[in-house]
Amino acid sequence: MNKILRLIVDNKAETPRPFNVTRNGDSASIYIYDVISADWGVSALSVIDAINQAGDAKTLNIHINSPGGDVFEGRAIMAAISAFRGKTIAKIDSLCASAATSIALACNEIEMADGAFFMIHNASGMAWGDKTALRETANVLEKIEGAIVNDYTTRTGKDEEEIRAAMQAETWFTAAEALEYGFVDRVTSADKKAKNTWNFAAFGNAPVALLRNESDDTANLSEQEKKFLQDMLPHHEMAIEMARAILPNAASEKVRGLAEAIIAAQAGEIALIETWLADTAAPENKKKPMKPMKMQTDDPATKQNEEPASAGFFMSTANANRLRLATIS
């Protein structure tokens, strides 16, 4: 399964996360606390409706906790925010990643809670067709990336080369780093510590602090719990090896999709288990948790030195086709 789809599927709530607008005098607030998508999560139309409900509010607070999503929905949300007649303030409550960063940058001011993260990376998307269609998709991605780079350089004052290097590296900024870099205007003390509620298995450089769910207490696991986690590691590793072994020879798309899903899911769980076990170890015995394994979908013998592309701004096939008929300035 494509890593972007894996990100969306893993983070899709069984029931929609609440999205509404609250009003307090001259101030209104909306909460973008989900994947950005027209099909699930927060859509541009839902944000436009919420902004309309804000009416004549003088200040619109846009709270963000999102792993990103569809770049086109993100651009439409940016346009809606820019059209608001009052003052707009982005409040990054926990995570502002990928396409969500562009939404934050559309606001007049940006606040970031201490303990939150701000992540930028390359644009990516899905492609299907012959060589001409694939080249057209690559051209589309370059146009998208150019627009995103322009947003970042305008906001931070950094040069294009530096911004592109940070995107290529999939850079995760802490609140203090985002402030120093120029992405945010100020860092605020959160009412409670910002915590991760997302699965980051699709990302390559997610900080260890985000690979665990902070609401879970893993510092005082029982011996039986630790034994269970330790026993599960070789089980998961074997499942990944079996899935990798079938991929080069899988003729069935269903089998191939299942194998890729197993690799993504089991790699993310291995990273979590390693993190939890590291939490329980004595300080002198602690080791750095293993990063999520890279998904390898081709013959390991011929691809062992090739680094897979990291997950980026999501672009659906339908939106890719739309962009071929338009130009992002």
C-alpha positions in Angstrom: 0.0 0.0 0.0 1.3 3.5 -0.9 2.8 5.1 2.2 0.5 8.1 1.9 -2.5 5.9 1.9 -1.1 4.0 4.9 -0.8 7.3 6.7 -4.4 8.2 6.0 -5.8 4.8 6.7 -3.9 4.4 10.0 -5.1 7.8 11.2 -8.7 7.6 10.0 -10.9 7.7 13.0 -13.7 5.1 13.3 -16.0 7.9 14.0 -15.4 11.4 12.6 -13.6 13.8 15.0 -15.7 16.7 16.0 -15.3 19.8 13.8 -17.2 22.9 14.7 -17.0 26.6 15.4 -17.3 28.2 18.8 -18.0 31.9 19.4 -17.0 34.0 22.4 -17.8 37.7 21.9 -15.8 39.1 19.0 -13.6 36.0 18.8 -14.4 32.6 17.1 -12.5 29.4 17.1 -12.4 26.4 14.8 -10.4 23.1 15.3 -8.6 21.3 12.5 -7.9 18.1 14.5 -7.9 15.5 11.7 -6.4 14.4 8.4 -7.1 17.0 5.7 -9.2 15.3 3.1 -12.4 15.8 1.1 -13.4 12.2 1.7 -12.7 11.9 5.4 -11.3 14.2 8.1 -11.5 17.9 7.6 -12.4 19.1 4.1 -12.2 22.6 2.6 -16.0 22.8 2.5 -16.3 22.1 6.2 -13.8 24.8 7.0 -15.5 27.3 4.7 -18.8 26.5 6.4 -17.2 27.0 9.8 -15.7 30.3 8.8 -19.1 31.4 7.5 -20.6 30.5 10.9 -18.0 32.8 12.5 -19.8 35.6 10.8 -18.5 39.1 11.8 -16.1 37.9 14.4 -13.1 40.2 14.6 -10.6 37.4 15.4 -10.7 33.8 14.1 -8.5 31.3 16.1 -7.6 28.2 14.0 -6.5 25.4 16.3 -4.4 22.8 14.5 -3.5 19.2 15.4 -3.1 17.4 12.0 -0.6 15.0 10.3 -1.5 16.7 7.0 -3.3 15.2 4.0 -4.5 16.3 0.5 -2.5 19.3 -0.6 -5.4 20.6 -2.8 -7.8 20.6 0.1 -5.1 22.4 2.1 -4.7 25.1 -0.6 -8.5 25.6 -0.7 -8.5 26.0 3.1 -5.7 28.5 2.8 -7.8 30.6 0.3 -10.8 30.5 2.7 -8.7 31.7 5.6 -7.1 34.5 3.5 -10.6 35.7 2.5 -11.7 36.1 6.2 -12.1 39.8 6.9 -10.9 39.8 10.5 -7.6 38.8 12.1 -6.6 35.1 11.9 -4.4 33.4 14.4 -3.1 29.8 13.9 -2.8 28.0 17.2 -0.6 24.8 16.8 -1.8 22.8 19.8 0.1 19.6 19.1 1.1 18.7 15.6 1.2 20.7 12.4 2.7 18.5 9.6 2.8 18.4 5.9 -0.2 20.1 4.3 -1.3 21.4 7.7 1.7 23.7 7.7 0.4 25.6 4.7 -2.9 26.2 6.5 -1.0 27.7 9.5 1.0 29.9 7.2 -2.2 31.4 5.7 -3.0 33.0 9.0 -1.9 36.5 10.1 -0.2 35.2 13.2 1.0 31.8 14.3 1.3 30.5 17.9 2.8 27.2 18.8 2.4 25.3 22.1 5.5 24.3 23.9 5.9 20.5 23.2 4.2 20.7 19.8 5.9 19.8 16.5 6.0 21.5 13.0 7.1 19.2 10.1 7.9 20.0 6.5 8.8 17.6 3.7 8.7 17.0 -0.1 5.5 16.8 -2.0 4.5 13.4 -3.3 1.5 11.7 -4.9 0.2 8.7 -6.7 0.6 8.0 -10.4 -0.7 5.5 -12.8 -0.3 5.2 -16.5 2.3 5.1 -19.3 5.6 7.0 -19.3 3.9 10.2 -20.5 1.4 10.2 -17.7 4.1 9.5 -15.1 6.2 12.4 -16.4 3.1 14.7 -16.3 2.6 13.7 -12.7 6.2 14.5 -11.9 5.7 17.9 -13.5 2.6 18.5 -11.4 4.5 17.6 -8.2 7.2 20.1 -9.1 4.6 22.9 -9.5 3.1 22.0 -6.2 6.4 21.9 -4.5 7.3 25.3 -6.0 4.1 26.8 -4.5 4.9 25.3 -1.1 8.5 26.5 -1.2 7.3 30.0 -2.0 5.0 29.9 1.1 7.9 28.8 3.3 10.5 31.3 1.9 8.0 34.2 2.2 7.2 33.3 5.8 10.7 32.7 7.0 12.9 34.8 4.8 15.1 31.8 4.2 16.5 31.2 0.7 15.0 28.6 -1.5 17.9 26.2 -1.4 17.8 26.0 2.4 14.1 25.4 2.4 14.3 22.7 -0.2 17.1 21.0 1.8 14.9 21.0 5.0 12.0 19.6 3.0 14.2 16.9 1.5 15.3 15.9 4.9 11.8 15.7 6.3 12.5 18.1 9.1 10.6 18.1 12.4 10.8 21.4 14.3 10.2 21.8 18.0 8.3 24.9 19.0 11.6 26.7 19.9 13.2 25.6 16.6 10.1 26.7 14.6 10.3 30.1 16.3 14.0 30.5 15.6 13.5 29.4 12.0 10.8 31.9 11.4 7.8 29.7 10.9 5.9 30.9 14.1 5.6 34.2 15.9 5.6 33.0 19.4 5.6 29.9 21.7 2.9 29.5 24.3 2.7 27.4 27.4 0.1 24.8 26.8 -2.6 24.0 29.5 -1.2 20.5 29.4 1.7 18.8 27.6 1.1 18.4 23.9 0.8 14.7 23.1 0.8 12.6 20.0 -2.4 10.9 18.8 -1.3 9.9 15.4 0.5 6.9 13.8 3.7 8.1 12.1 4.8 4.8 10.5 4.6 6.4 7.1 7.2 9.0 8.0 11.0 8.4 8.0 12.2 10.8 10.6 9.5 11.1 13.2 11.0 12.0 16.6 11.0 9.2 19.1 8.8 11.3 21.4 6.0 11.1 18.9 6.2 7.3 18.3 4.5 6.7 21.6 1.1 7.7 22.8 1.8 10.0 25.8 -1.5 9.1 27.4 -0.2 5.5 27.9 2.0 4.7 31.0 4.8 2.6 29.7 7.4 3.5 32.3 6.3 0.9 34.8 5.5 -2.2 32.8 5.2 -5.5 34.7 7.7 -8.3 33.9 4.9 -10.2 32.2 4.1 -7.2 30.0 7.8 -6.7 29.1 8.1 -10.4 28.3 5.1 -10.2 26.0 6.6 -7.2 24.2 10.0 -8.8 23.9 8.4 -12.0 22.5 6.4 -10.0 19.9 9.5 -8.4 18.3 10.8 -11.5 16.5 7.2 -12.4 15.6 6.7 -9.0 13.9 10.2 -9.1 12.3 9.4 -12.5 10.8 6.1 -11.2 9.4 7.9 -8.4 7.7 10.5 -10.7 6.2 7.8 -13.0 4.9 5.9 -10.1 3.4 9.1 -8.7 1.8 9.9 -12.2 0.3 6.6 -12.4 -1.5 6.5 -8.9 -3.0 8.9 -9.5 -6.0 6.9 -12.5 -7.1 3.3 -11.4 -6.1 1.1 -11.5 -9.2 -2.1 -10.8 -7.2 -2.7 -7.1 -6.4 -4.6 -8.2 -3.3 -1.8 -10.3 -2.0 0.7 -7.5 -2.8 -1.4 -4.9 -1.1 -1.8 -7.1 2.0 2.0 -7.7 2.1 2.7 -4.0 1.9 0.1 -3.3 4.6 1.7 -5.9 6.9 5.1 -4.3 6.4 3.9 -0.8 7.3 1.8 -1.9 10.3 4.3 -4.3 11.8 7.2 -1.8 11.3 5.2 0.9 13.2 4.4 -1.5 16.0 8.1 -2.6 16.3 9.0 1.1 16.7 6.4 1.5 19.5 7.5 -1.7 21.3 11.2 -0.6 21.1 10.2 2.8 22.5 8.2 1.3 25.4 10.9 -1.2 26.3 13.5 1.6 26.3 11.3 3.6 28.7 11.4 0.7 31.2 15.1 0.0 31.0 17.6 1.3 33.6 19.2 4.6 32.4 22.6 2.9 31.7 20.9 0.1 29.7 18.6 2.3 27.6 19.1 2.2 23.9 17.7 4.3 21.1 14.4 2.9 19.9 14.4 1.5 16.4 13.1 3.8 13.7 10.2 2.4 11.6 11.5 0.1 8.9 11.5 1.3 5.3 9.1 -0.4 3.1 10.9 -2.4 0.4 8.6 -3.3 -2.5 11.2 -4.6 -5.0 13.8 -7.3 -5.0 16.1 -6.7 -2.0 19.1 -7.9 -4.0 18.7 -5.0 -6.5 17.2 -2.3 -4.2 19.2 -2.7 -1.0 21.0 0.7 -1.5 18.0 2.6 -2.7 16.2 4.8 -0.2 12.4 4.8 -0.6 10.7 8.2 -1.0 9.3 9.5 2.2 5.7 10.4 2.6 4.8 13.9 1.5 1.9 16.1 0.8 -0.9 13.8 -0.5 -2.3 14.3 -3.9 -5.2 12.2 -5.0 -5.4 10.9 -8.6 -8.5 13.0 -9.3 -6.7 16.2 -8.1 -3.6 15.3 -10.1 -5.7 15.2 -13.2 -7.2 18.6 -12.3 -3.8 20.2 -11.9 -2.7 19.0 -15.3 -5.3 21.5 -16.6 -4.1 24.4 -14.4 -1.0 26.1 -13.2 0.0 26.9 -9.6 1.5 30.3 -9.5 
